[in-house]
Amino acid sequence: MSLRSVYMITDMEGVAGIDMWDPRHRDDAAMARGVYERAEIQRLLTSEVNAAAEGLFEAGVEEVIINDGHGAGRTILVEELISGVKIARGTGRPRTLPGLVADTQALVQVGMHAMAKTPNACLAHTMSKDQTVYRINGREVGEMQIAAYCCGQFGVPWIYTSGDSHACRESEAWVPHIITASVKEGLAEECAIHLAPVDARALIRDTIQHAVRQWERVEPLVVSSPVTLEIERPDAWPESPPGGERVDERTHRWVADDAWTVMQWGMRGEKDPLPPF
């Protein structure tokens, strides 16, 4: 079966040339330094997203939906996107994965970082940089796995990752036959050896086509029911979040019948119904 429709989740911490946290919340975010650094992040990310989309189209994919998944959801420069893609962006999202539809066939993730507390990984974290730990059915997960479980519930396999070498190795440990592209080697939280951005884009464009050619070898990432999500903070929860139960002062637990529901409940504070496919 040919691969026609792909859902692309993007982040920024795994992009070549980026080895610092997004400055948008810093005191100097609106000053020259913060504006310059934020603009550089946007350019670098957008170029890798375009390279991935080019590779997908060259491999015969017909529809590419891009989820601008970093932070406020306005990190990709939309005017610089190549023709043919569609993008979900912005705040106040009605669900975690806007644009995921019934005929989506595969998930790819671009600009990815390793999960919280991964040794030597560049900008490693899960959801926030305070080193909060997430567990699904007792196993630690990162942002990539959370997205893949939500997609996997609907039969959508996670077939490709580009990003920090630690994120790539993490992906390979979770999903047999996944294709990855390491565009930098993390050395410390804010240090990495990067490919030149032009070389990183070429690598992404080529390797993602390989992922398309062998996508049917990859099984969706699924988790057995009931599904338990635990979130352990580095300090005490300021108050009990909606639903679930408090395990201890730093850990809260939610249990649901499926991955989608428990993720929406734990991360968004509401038991969101399944996507209206």
Number of C-alpha atoms within 10 A of each C-alpha: 5 13 19 18 19 24 26 26 24 28 24 28 27 32 31 29 20 23 22 15 18 19 17 15 10 11 9 12 16 14 10 10 12 18 14 14 17 18 15 14 23 18 15 21 27 25 21 27 28 19 22 27 28 23 24 27 18 15 20 15 18 14 18 21 22 25 24 26 24 19 15 12 17 15 23 27 15 14 8 11 17 15 10 12 15 16 17 18 20 14 9 9 11 9 14 18 18 18 18 24 16 12 12 21 21 26 24 25 25 27 28 28 31 30 26 23 17 18 14 17 26 30 29 28 22 21 17 11 12 13 17 19 21 23 16 23 15 11 10 15 20 22 17 24 21 19 20 24 23 24 26 22 16 21 17 25 26 32 29 29 33 31 30 32 24 25 29 23 15 20 25 16 11 13 19 12 19 23 24 27 24 24 27 27 21 26 17 15 18 16 17 23 15 19 17 12 18 13 13 23 24 14 21 28 24 18 19 26 23 18 25 25 13 15 23 17 13 19 17 22 21 19 16 10 12 12 19 23 25 24 21 20 16 12 11 12 16 8 7 13 17 14 15 19 14 16 12 11 14 15 20 20 21 20 22 17 12 19 27 24 19 27 26 18 21 22 15 15 14 15 17 16 10 12 14 7 8
